Amino acid sequence: MDIDKELFLWSVIADRRDLALLFWSRAKNKISAALIATLLYKKHARNEKDSSYKKSADEFENLAVQILDKFYQADSQTCTKAIIRRIPAWGNVTWLDLAIAADAKQFIARRAVQDLLNNIWFGYIDQRTSHKKIIFSTLMIWYSGFLLYNKELVQSIDKAVFLDEQTKKLNSTENQTSDNKWIVYKKRPGLYQYLINITRFMHTPYIKYLYNLYFHMIFLLLFSYLILCDFLPLYGFPIDICTSAKDSKDRKDNVADKNDNQPSINTSLIGNRYNASTSGSYESQRRKRPSGIEFVLVIWIFTLVCEEIRQLFATEAQSKRNAIIAYFKVFWNKLDVLAVVLFFIGFTLRFIPTVECFCAARVVLSIDLTVWFMRTLDLFAAVKRLGPKLVMIGEMVNDLRFFMIMLIVFILAFGVSSYSLIHGIQKLSWHLLRDIINHAYWRIFGDLNTLETFSTNYKANGYAAFILLVGYMAVVSILLVNLLIAMFSNTFTNLQVDTDRIWKFQQYTLVCEYLSRPSLPPPLIIFSHVWRLTLCIAAKYFKLNFFQEQYRRHLNRTDYKISLDEKKAIAIELAEDTFGDDVYYDFLKIAYNRYELDFRFMSKSDLYLMAHIIDPKNVISLTLSDERQTPDQIQLFLSHFRIDQFIRLRSLTLFNIENEDLNEFQKHIMQYPLTTFSISTPDFCEGNSGALLSSIISHKSLRKLEFKGDGWILNDIQWPISCRLEHVIICCQCNWNTVYSILGHLPQLRTLILKDVCGNRFDETIIIQSSQLTSLLLNNSSDITMDNIESLLSFLPKLTHFRLIGQTSITDPLLFDGSRWENFIEMKLPLLNKFEFWLTSDAFDEVDRTTVESLIAPFRTSFWLDTKHWLVKCDGEYDEYDRRFYLYSIPIFQDNFHYSDQRSTIVDFKLNTGVNNITIIHNAHELSLDLSHMMTPSIGHK
């Protein structure tokens, strides 16, 4: 058992990323391990919808790519062999198999893999042979025997220097003269070699592709001729019954004119059933049977069906059901099935002796011809100049699909209304919808002929139609059309960088498809299928050695994978480990050579030194301060560093920054991959700080914002809807309107922390549409009310954590009502599982009969103790002037905890549970006890 491999797999599955990297560096077959990690992390990313998994997958894929590039630079031919080498430690898979399974487009797009695919694509043909010679050879087969051919499918060089060096490290004593060739074909003389060359030529994927292209063009020409000139009825009804009335009338008029002017010619052509344009009797022609072209097309498509069935059964899957699912995942396979089904439907309909069925057959076959023409696009995928464009077209079709939904709404909105105003009441029919669409759709492209129908109509309906047309043309022709252009431009821009990579990835599918195809194209492909069926039957039922060997070779003719002897395999693995170690150390230097700079505790000389020894490109966190201890530090920093060089900055903290300095940062901050931004401003900040912050928080990668400073700046911030903030901390006084505005404008907000909320009124017109907030922490002043809390929390049904702090005395007694909290949480906050609070209240006179027992009693229900398991404690402090009560959840969550001062004494406390050995204080960093003034009995009781 390979312990390092097993630990590596465990760390990847358990999402222990640091350990995964460590065990990867210790394991063998580093490229295979990296690609498997890429596969697993991408699967996690799809299932969990977590971008962090995608980042880990990209990291491991990048490691594999770097090792591959180093290997290829050292020895390109050996590297090419290694890509298709079976690896026993990983189940005899190859690097290429793992890259395809992991959807590693970056790996597939590397030159090493592309060279391999080119080798397979051209087969044994020497790639130095010009394309003109190859194309000429496809037309003149005899010439292909004279082309230059390689001795092996994947080339190696005469002297594999790097592999030899690795073999020497293993103290290999083998003779290098014969081992440099892994798959060697002895040179055969004369005619036999000539025939072998032709056979290799016909089995080349590129040649198969060319022949399929030629015959597909012939197929389209025959099909087009059938539809245009030779699709005649089998029964006695006019052939032009399926054409438009206008076309039929024009043709009859044309025939009549020719009858008047050329009677002798017309008479001579009466018997010619193929001349529909010059003979009136042609319209009554019919056949006893379909034409020869139709039978040729039927046979042709039947052979295509056989090939599709072969591809279906050749699909590698755990079950036939999975094979069918995998087959139909390919768009072109769906198109093939649709085209075949439409053809046979049309061919069947033409035998039914009714006019409607004949017309339906013509319609179905015409649509089918359109599908076959579209199928030609797949053949263009092999062309480097056209293939990437097909990728863009595919993505733009998705844009167009959603655009058409909007366009249909406007077409129907204008079409129905204006058509009713112009034409009045119409008889209901299916043709009415077509008339409405014709009335509205073609106007987009400038067809305004129907404008004449109401251009002189000055009645109410004419003016209404005119206004509708003006609005429709403004929205559709100007707004929507330009929106579509903008969508296409955006798609083009986003794909321009990755299009070539995507196309290169798709090349693998193309190479594999034509590698596995029979040598002959449809319809001649039927002979290949018959030969394969004959071999299969003879091998399985007659069990003759000759047929079994031929059938085995027939099945393995498309296998490009190789198995190496142990010493060569060890040499490749040794090279892979050597390059892997180099890549790993480089990765460590890049990944861990990151700086988090905090200048708050640095002198000016330290800052000057940092400017000379720190590369800004490696800084990921930066903290600057203009507070009293470090005055003018930000200006000094700007004078020694260029802000635009911090290209990897993810966290930026600015203390007491002035408006001018903030403006300087704002100019470049949008270029950072910034995720966290913290800022504190002076107490009296002037200028356009609100506008600058509005621009900063619109950063597409920003996820966390912390603000401390002048609360009036918050009122000037325009919170953009496109903002993707998930965590917001406000450490200054703000009102309820600000809280509602934040929740209403940040749809992706998850955590909101407010250190000082004041005011009991808010603008009820602010609407929170759909909040995703799960954690809310409020530090409130004395004027907070239960109504305020309930109004806010009613908009937060997904809340799981709520903290409420009231350090000063709260005037609303309803906040101490455990029953009201219980009812509200059950109705409005079903997901709440963590409720922390600290509430303070004063009783100033003897009329107030509040006691510790009366406050804690509502919190002793099963809801608090059994359902939620929330513990609550109440303390009472009495002196000669007043009484004070503290109601809080347990454990105490505050960072600092101050017991009573000298004037008060804790005389009573109660828990909502009988268990007394529970943790009271949790995570407190500071505890103050004034023991000198506390009453001794109370201390002992406490």
N, C-alpha and C positions, 0 to 999 in steps of 0.2 A: 504493500500500500504506500502510495506517495503522500506522506503526511502534509507536506507543504501545499500540495494541490487540494487536498481535502479541507485544510484550514482556510485556504483561499476561497473555495466555494462557500464554506460556511460563513465567512466574513462578508461575502457579497450578498448572500441570501439574508443574513441577519442585519444588513445595512451598517456594518462596522467598517467605514470607509478607510480610516487610517490603517486598520489591521489588514484590510484587503490589499492596500498598496504595499504594505510590508511583506505579506506572504506572496504577493505577485512577484516581488523582487527576488524572493528566495526560490520560487518554483521554476521548473523547466518549461520549455515551449511557451515562452512569454507572449508571443503574438497570439497564439491560440487562447491562452488564458485571458488576455486583454479583450479579445473579441467576444469571448463567452461572458465576461463581465459587462461588456457593452450590451449584449443581448439581454441579460438579466435586468440590468438597470433600466433599459428602455421598456421592458415589460412592466417593471414596477412603476415607471412614469406614466404609462397608459392606464394601469389599474388604479393607482393612487391619485393620478392627476396632480403630481407634485413635480415642479420644475427642477428641484434639487437632484432628483434621480437622473433627469436628462443631462444635467451638468456633469454628474459622475460618469455617465455613459460617454459623453464627449471627451472627458479626460482620458479614459481608458482607450477609446478609439484613437485619440491623438498619440498615445504611447505606442500603440501598434503601428501607426503610420510612420512615426519617427524611426522605429526599428527597421521597418520595411525599406524606408528611404536609405538608411545607412547601409543595409545589406545590399541594396541595388547598386549603390555607388561603388561598393567594394568589388562586387562580382555580379553583374547584371544577369548573366545566363544561369548561374547557380541559384540566384534569387528567384528567377522565373520558374525553375524546377521546384524550388521549395514551396512555391505558392500552391502547386497541385500535388504535393507530396502527401500521401496518406499518413496520418499520425496515429499510431496504435494507442498511445496514452489517452487520446480523446475519442476513441471509438472509430478510428480510421477515417475521420473527416479531414478535410483540407482547410487551409487558410481561406481559400475562396468560398468554400461551403459555409464556413462560419461567418464570413463577411456578408454574404447574401442573407443568411438567416438573421443576422443582427441589423440588417438594413444600414450597413456601414458605408454610406455613399462616399465619404471622404477616403476611405481605404480603397474602394473599388476604383476611384478616379485617379489614383496614383499611377505614375508612368509604368511602374513594374507590372501592375495588374493589367493595364491597357496594352502593354507589349504582349503579355500572355494571350489576351483575348484576340489581338491581331494575329498572333501565330496560329491560333485555333481557327480564326475566321478565314485565313488564306490557306490553311491546311499545309500540304507539302509544297505548295507553289512558292518559289523564291519571291520574297516581297520586293526584290529589286526589279521584278518583271513589271513592265508598264501596264496600266489599266487598258490601254488600247489593244495590246497584244492579247490580254486575257479576254476582252470582249470579242475580239476577232476569233479567238479560239472557241468561244461558245457558239459562234455561227458556223465555223469550220472545225468540226471536232478533230479531224485528222491532224490539224496544226498543233493541238494541245500536247501531242506526244513529243514535240520538239522544244517545249518550254523548259526552263531551268527548275529543278525540283530539289528540295532539301532531303536529307536522309532520315530526318526524324520530325515528328509533329511539332514539338517544342524544342527550339534549337539550343545547342550548347556549343561552346567554342573549342578550338583544337587543344587549347591549353587552359584549363580552368584553374587559374593561378590561386585564387582565394581558397577554393576547395582543396587544392593540393596542399596548401599551407596548413589547413586544419587537419588534413589527413596525416601530415608529417608529425603534428603534435600528438597524434595517437600512435606514433611509431609504426605507421603502415609501411609495409615492404612490398606492396603489390606493384606490378609493372604498370606505369602510367600510360603506356602506348595504346592499350586497348580499353582502359576504363574511362577515358575521357568521353566516350560515346555511350550514352545510356540505352538508346534504342537504335541499333545500327542495322541497316539493310545492305546486304552485300550487293556489289555492283553486278548487274546482269547484262549480258551482251545482247545487241541486235534487236530483233523483232519483239522478243519477250519483254525487254525493258521498255520498249515503245508502248506495248499494250498495258504494262504496269503503270506507266505515266498517265495514260488516258484514264485508267481506272481511278487513280489518285485524283486526277482532275475532276472527274464526275462526282467524287465523294467530298469535294471541298465545299464547306458551307457557303462561301462567297459565290461559287458557281451555281449551287442550288438556288441561292437567292436570285441570281440573274435569270435563270431559267423560269423560276416562278414569276418574276416580273414580266418577262416576255409573254408567257402564256396567259398571264392575267390581263395584259393589254389585248391580246387576241380574243380572250373571253368577253371583254367589254365591247370590243368591236362587233363581234357576232351578236351579242345581246342587243346592242344598240340598233343594228341592222334589222333584227327581228321586230323590235318595237316600232321602228320607223317605217319599214317597207314590207315586211313579210308576215305580219300577224293577222292572218285572214280567218274569217269565221268558217266553221265546219257545217253550218246549216244555212238555210235560205233566208237570210235577212240582210238588209243593206249594211255595208261595212261602215258607212259614215254615221251610223246611228249613235255612236259614242262620241262624235265630235260635237263642237258647239254649233248652235243653229246658224250663227253668222258665218262660221267657216264653211258649213255645208252649203249655204246659199251662195257664197262667193265662188265656191268650186263649181256649183251647177251653172252659175252665170258664165264662168270661164269656159265650161264645156259647151254651153249654148253658143257663145261667140265663135268658138272654134268650129262648131257644126255649120254655122252660117258661112264662114269664110273658107273652110277647108273640108268640104264634104267628102272628097275622095280619100283624104288622109284618115278621117274619122271612120269611114267604112272599112278601111284596111286594118284598123286597129281594134275592131270590135272583138275579135277572138283573143286579144292579148289580155290576159287576166292580171298582169302585173303593172299595167300602165293606168293608174288611177287618175292621173291628171289630164289625160287626153281622150278618154273613152267613157262615155256615159254608161255603157253596159258594165263597166268595172264595178259599179256599186252593187251589183247583184251577184258578184262572183263568190264562190265558196269552194272549199276543199273537202275531199273525202277523208283526209287524214292530215295530221300536223305536218309541217314542212320538215325537211331533213335537218335544218338548222336547229329546230326545236328538239329533235331527238339527240342531236349532238350536245346541246346544252343540258339536257336531262342526264345523259351519261356523264358529262363533265361534272355536274353538281353532285351526282351520285358518288363519283370518286372523291370529291371534296368531303362528303359526309363520311366516307370510309376513313379518310385521313384525320378528320376531327375525332372519330371514335378511337382511332389509334392513339391520338394525343391524350384523350381522356383516360384510357387504360394505362398509358405510360406515365401518368402523373403519380409521383411518389407521395403516398399518403397512408395513414394507418388503416383506413377503411375506404370502401367504395364511396360512401357518403361524403367523407372528407375530400376524396378525390374530385367528386362532382362539385363540391363547394369551392375547392381551389380552382377548378376549371372555370367556373362562372365568375370568379373574382376578376378575371382578366376581361377588360372591356372589349377587346377585339374578338374574343370567343363568343361573347354575347351577341356581337354584331354578326358573326358568322352564323350562329344559330337562327337569328332573326331573318337573315338573307335566305337561308336554305328553306325555312318554313314558308316564307312569303312566296318563293318560287314555286314550290309544290302546290301551294294553295291556288296560285294563279293558273298553273298548268292543269289542275283538276277542274277549275271552274270553266275553262274554255270548252270542256266536253259536255257540259250541261246545255241542252237545246233551248235556251231562252236568251233573249236579247240582254236582259239585265245581268245574267251571269257572264256573258261574253264581255260586256262593258266592265263588269267588276274584275274579270281576269286581266283586262288591259290596264286597269287602274292599279291592281296589286302588282303586276309585273313592272309597271313603270316605277312604282315606289321601290320595288325590289332592285331595279337597276340603279336607282339613286343610292341605295345602301351599298351595292357592290362598288360603285364609284368611291364612296366614302371609305370603303375597305382598302382602297389604294393608299390611303395616308399611312397605313401601317408599314407599307413597303418603303415609304420615304424615310422612315425612322433610321434606316441604315446610312443615310446621307448626312454627313457632318454639318452641312450648312442648313439642312431642313429639319433634322431631328430635334435640336433644341427649340426650334420654333413651334414644333408640335407640343412640346411641354407647356409653352406659354399659351398656346391655343386652348389646351385642356383646362388650364386655370382660368382663362378669360371666359370660357363657357360657363363656369360656375358663377362668375360675376354676372354674366348675362342672364342666367336663370333667375336670380333674385331681382335683377333689374326689370325683367319682363313682368314679374308680378305687380310691381308698381305701375308699369306702363299700362297694363290691362285695366287697372283701376281707372286711370285717367281716360283711356279710350272709351270705356263703357260709360263713364260719367258724362263725357261730352257727346259721344255718339248717340246714345239713347235719347238724351234731352233734345239735342239739335235736330235729330232725324224726326222726332215727333212734332217739333215746331215747323219744320219745312214741309213734310209730307203728310202730316195729319194722321188720321186713323188708318191703320193697315190691317190686312187680314193676317191672322196668326199662322206662321209656317216656319219651317226650319230655314228657309231662305232669308227670312227677315234678319236673323243674326248676322248672316254674311253681308247683307246690304248695310247694316249698321257699322260693321267693322270696315267695310270698304269706304264708307262715308267718313270715318274718323282716322283710320290708320294711314292711308296714303297721303293725307295732308301733312304728316310729319316730314315727308320727302318732297314737299313742294307742290303736290297736285291740288290745285284750288279750283278745279273746273266746277265743282258743285257750288262755289261761291256765286256763280251766275244765277242760280235758282232763287236766291233771295237778295241779290244785290240791289234790286229796285223795289224791294218790299219794305215800305216805310210804316207798316203796321206794328202793333206791339210784338207779335211773334217774330217779325223780321228783325227788330231791334234786339230782342232777346237772343235770337240765333247769332246775331252779329257780336254781341257781348261775350257769348259763350265761345265763339271762335277766337276772338282776341285773347281771352284768358287761356284757352286751350293751347294756342300756338305759343304764347309766352311761356307757359309751364313746360310743355312737351318739347317743342323745337329748341328752346333756349336753355331751360333749366335741366330737364332730364337727359337730353342728348349730351350736353356738356358734362353732366354728372357721370354718364356712362364712359365718356372719354377720359375723365379724371380717374375713374375706377380702373380702366384698362391701363392707364399710365402708371398708377400705383402698383398694380400687379406686375407690370413689366419691370418696374424699378426693383421691386422686392425679389423677383425671380432672376434678374439679369446676372447676378453673381452666382447663383446656385444652378442655373439652367444647364450649363455645361456639365456640372457634376451629376445632376439628375439624369441627363442623357447618357453619360458614360455608364451610370449604374444600370440603365435600361438596356445598354448594349449587351450585357451579360445574358439577359433573357433572349435577345435576338440571336446571339451566337448559339446558345443552347437549342433554340428552336430549329434552326437550320442545320445544326450538327446532327440532330436526331431525325430530321426529315429524310425520307427516301430520296435517292438521287434523281429520279424522274419527277417532273412536275405534273400536276393534273392537266389533262385526263390520263396521261401516260403512266401516272402513279399507280394505276390499277395493276400494272404488271409487277411492280415492286411488292404490292400487297399480296398478290397471288404467289409470288416467289417466297415471301416470308411465311405465308400460310402453309405452303408445300413443305418448307423446311421444318416448320413446327410439327406438322402431322407426321412427317417421316421420322423426326427425332424422337417423338414421344410414343409413337405406336409401333413403328418398325424397328426402332432402337438400333439403327445401323451406325457404326462409328463415324463413317464419313459424314452422314447427315447431322449427327450430333455435334461434330466438330464444326461444320459449316454454320449450324444454327447458333452455336456458342460464339463464333466469330461475328456473326451477324448481329447478335445482341450487344457485343462488346465493341462494335466498330465506333460507337460514339463516346466511349469512355476515354477521357483525357487524363484521368488521375494516374499517378505512378506510385510504385512502391520501390523503395531503395533498400539496398542491403544495409546491414547494421552499421558498418563502419562509415558509410557515406551519410547515413541518417544521423549518427552521432556527431559527425563533423559539422553538419548543418545546425544541429541543436547547440553545439559548442559556439558556433559563430553567432547564432541567435542570442545566446546568453551573454556573449561578450558585448554585442551591440545593445542588448537590453540593460546591462549594467550601466553603460554610458548614458543611455536615455534616462534611466532612473536617477542617476546622480544629477544630470542636467535638470530634471524635473524638480528634484529637491531644492536645488539652488534657486530655481524660479519660483516654486510654490511657497517656500519657506523664507526666502529672502525678501520678506515684506516688512515694511516699517509702519508702526503706529506712533506718530509723533505728537507729544503733548508739550507745548512750549510754555505752559503756565508756570512751571518751576525751573525754567532755564533763564540764564542771564543773556545779555546781548552778545557776549563773546561766544557762548555756546551756540547761539543761533547762527552766528557768522561761521563757526566751525561746521555746523550741520550743512550749511549751504555748499560747502566744499567737498564733503565726504558722502552725502546722501544723494542718491539718484531719485529725482521726483517721480520717475516712472514706477518705482517700487513702493511708493507710499500709498497705503490703503486707508489710513485714518489720520486725521489732522485736527489738532486742537490749538486754537489761538485765543489770546486774552488781552484786552485793553483795560483790565481792572487796575485797582490802585497799586497792587504789587508789581504789575508789569505794564506800565504806561507806554503807549505808542508802539506796542509790540507788533500790532498788525501792519502798521505802516512800515516798520523795519523789515518785517517778513516780505512784504510786497516789493521792497527795494532789493532783496537778495534772491528771491525766487520768481520764476515765471509761472504764473498760475496755469497756463495752458499745457504745461508739461506733466501735470498730475493726472495722467490718463487712466490710472487704476484706482483713483480715489473713490472709496465707497462710503466713508463717514467723515462729515465735516462739522466741527463744533466751533462756534464763534461767540466769545463772551464780551459783553459790553461794547459791541461793535457800532461804530458811527455809520451814518447813512452813506457817506461818500465811499467808505471802505466796502460796505455791503454792495454798493453799485459796481465796484470793481470786480468783486467775486461773481456777481450775477452775470456779467458779460461772458464768463467762461464756464459757469457751473453747469449749464445745460449739456456740455460735452462730456462731463464726468459720468461714469457708471454709478452715480450716487444713489445709495439706498437709505442713508440716515443723515438727517440734517438737524442740528441743534443750534439755537440762537438765543442770545439774551441782549436786550437793548438797554440803553440808559433810561433813567426814569422819565426824563423829558426829551423825547426823541422827535426831532423835526424832520420834515422832508417827505419823500414819497416811499417810506419804508413799507407801507401796506402794498403798494404796487409792485415793489421789488419782491416781496415775499409771495405775492400772487403768482408772479412769473416763476419763482423757484419751485413752488409746490406743484406746478403743472408738469414738472420733470417726469418723463414716462417711467423711469426706473425707481423713483423715490417711493419708499414704503413707510418711513418713520419720520415724524416731525416732532420736535420739542421746542416750545417757545416760552421765554420768560422775559418780561419787560413791561412796557407801557400797554395797559389794557386797551387803550383807544386804538392802537394799531390793529387789533383784532377786528374792529368794526370796519376798517378800510380794506381788509383782505377780501378779494373776490375768489371764493372757493370754486374752482372749475369742476364741471361735471365729469370731465375726462380724467380728473385726478385719480391716481391709483393708490393713494395713501391707505395703509392698513392700521397704523398705530399713530395716535396723536396724543401728546402730553402738553398741557397748558398750565404753566406755573405762575399765572398772574390772575388778578381779579377779572372775572368775566360774568356776564349776565346770561339769563336764560335764552334770550334771543340768539346769542352767539352759539350756545349749545345746540339749539334747534337748527340753526343755519349750517353748522358743521355736519350734523346728522343728515340733513336734507340734501347736501351737496356731495357727500363722499359715500357713494354706494358700496365701496369695497372695504369700508372701515370695519376693523375687528376689535380694536381696543381704544378706549377713550378715557384719559385720566385728566381730571380737572381739579386743581389744587385749591381753588377759591371761587366758588360760585355764589353770587349775591343777587338779591332782588327776588320778589315773589310774583312778578308780572312778566308776561311774555306775549309776543305777537302771535295770535292764534291763526293768522293767515299763512304762516310758514307750515308747509306740509312735508312730512317725512314719508316718501313713497314706499320704499322697501329696504329696511335697514338690515345689514348683515352683522351688526354689532353683537359680540359675544361677551365682552368684558367692559364694565363701566365702573369707574372709581370717582366718587364725588367727595370733596371736602367743602362743606357748606357752612354758611354763616347762620346767625340766630334766626333770621326771618324765613328760613325754609319751612315749607308746609307739606303735609301729606298729600294735598291736592296737587302741588307741584310735582312731587315724586311720581304719583300715579299717572298724571298726564304724560310725563316723559316716558315712563316705562311701558305704557300701553302701546307705544310704537316700536318696542324692542322685543318681539316674541321669541327671538333666538338667543336671548341673553342667558348665559350660563354662570357668570360671575358678577356679583354686584357688591360694591363696597360704599358705605355711607358713613362719613365722619362728621360729627358735630362737636367741635371742641368747646365752643361757647354754649351758653344756656339756650335751649330751644324753647320757643314759646308755644308751639303747636303740640298739645298733649296727644293728638292722634298718632304721632310718630312712635309713641310708647305702647300703642295698642297692638298686642300680639295677635288678637283675633282678626283685626282688619288686615294686618300683614298676611296672615294665613289665607284669608279669602281672596285677597288680591293676587297672591302668588299662584294659587291654585287655578285661577281663572285666566290670568294674563301672562304668567311666566312659567309655563309647564316645564321648561328645560333648565331652570335655575337650579344649580346643585351646590353653589357656594355663595353664602350670604354673610358678609362681614359688616359689622356696624359698631359705632361708638356714639352714644347719645347722652347728652347732659341736660339736666333740668333742675330748676330752682323752685322751692316752695317758700314764699315770703311771709305768709301769715298763718294763723292757726285755723283759718277756714279750710285751707287745703289739707285734706286728710290722707294725702298720698303716703303710702308706706312701701318699703322694699317688697313686702309680701304681695301687696296689691299690684305692683308693677311686674313681678316675675310670674304671677299666677297664669296669665294668658299664654305663656310660653311653655307650659307644661303639658300641652295636648299631644296626642299621638302624631300629629303632623310634624311637630318640631322634634320629637324624640325618636319616633319609630320610622317615619317616612323619610324625613330629611336628615336625621341624626345631627341636628344643629343644637349646640349647647349655648346657653345664655346665662349671664351672671349680672346681678344687680347689687351695687354698693350704695350705702347711704352715709352721708356725712352730716353731722349735726353740730351746731354751736348755738350760742345764746341769741344769735340774730336770725339765722336762716337755716334751711335744710337743703342739701344738694344730693341729687341722685345720678348715678352713672349706670347706664344700661348698655351692655356690650356683649358681643359674641366671643366665644372661646374656641381656640386660643386667641389671645390678644395679638393683633396683627401689626400694631404700630411699631415704628423703629425706636421711638423713645417713649418711656412711660414714667410719669411723675405722680407720686402719691401726694397726699394732702400737705398743705403748708401748715404753719404753726397755729393758725386760728381754728382748724377743723380737726375733728376726730372721727375715724371710721368706727361707727358703733354697731353696724349691722351689715350683713351681706347674705344673699340667697342665690342658689343655683336652681335651674329648672329641672335638675335631676338629683337623685339621691346619692350618686357616686361622687365622692369628694377627692379621690386620688387621681384627678385628671390634670393635664397640663394647662396652666392658666396663661402663661406668657410664652409666645412663640416668636422667634426671630427678633427679639428686642435687643437693641445695641446699647441702650442706656437706661439705667434704672436709678431714680433719685428717691431716697427715703430720709426724711428729716426726723430722726429718732429722738432727738433731744426735746422736741416739743410734743411728741405723741404721748397719749396716755398709756401707761404701762399695761393696764388690763386689756386695752384694745389691741396692743401689740401682741400680747400673748394669745388673745382670741384669734388674731389674724394669722 
